[in-house]
Amino acid sequence: MSHYFINDKTLEDDKIYFNYTLNNLTYNFVSNSGVFSHGHVDYATNILLSNMPEINGSLLDLGCGYGVIGIVLKKQNNLEKVTMADINARALDCARENCRINHVDAEIIESDCFSNI
C-alpha cells in the first residue's frame, strides 16, 4: 500500500494544478499522486495558515510535501530563509516547481526527519 511518507516509484503521475488564496494573495500549486493532500490544501493546513501570527527569521518546513506551508509563510512574512524537507522525492519535485511558480527561494532537502538536516 502506498503512503505519502514513502517513495513509491510505482505510482503513475497524476499532476493537478490548482490555486489557493489566503489574505488576498493567490498561490499556484501543483501536486501529484502519492503526495499528501493531492489537488487541494487540506483543511488543517488552511486553519494553521489562516491563524499564524507574524513570524520572522528562518523556517524549517519538515515534512513539507509539495511546499504549501513554506511557500505561503515565506510570502506572507518575507522570511530570510526557508528550508523544506521531506522523504518523498515526488513531493520535493512538486515543492521545487511550486517555489519556481510562486517566485519563492527555498532550500529543498530530501531527508527522513532530521537525517540530512
C-alpha positions, 0 to 999 in steps of 0.5 A, a space after each residue: 500500500 502506498 503512503 505519502 511518507 514513502 517513495 513509491 516509484 510505482 505510482 503513475 503521475 497524476 499532476 493537478 494544478 490548482 490555486 489557493 488564496 489566503 489574505 488576498 494573495 493567490 498561490 499556484 500549486 501543483 501536486 501529484 499522486 502519492 503526495 499528501 493532500 493531492 489537488 487541494 490544501 487540506 483543511 488543517 493546513 488552511 486553519 494553521 495558515 489562516 491563524 499564524 501570527 507574524 513570524 520572522 527569521 528562518 523556517 524549517 518546513 519538515 515534512 513539507 510535501 509539495 511546499 504549501 506551508 513554506 511557500 505561503 509563510 515565506 510570502 506572507 512574512 518575507 522570511 530570510 530563509 526557508 528550508 523544506 524537507 521531506 522523504 518523498 522525492 515526488 513531493 520535493 519535485 512538486 515543492 521545487 516547481 511550486 517555489 519556481 511558480 510562486 517566485 519563492 527561494 527555498 532550500 529543498 532537502 530530501 531527508 527522513 526527519 532530521 537525517 540530512 538536516 
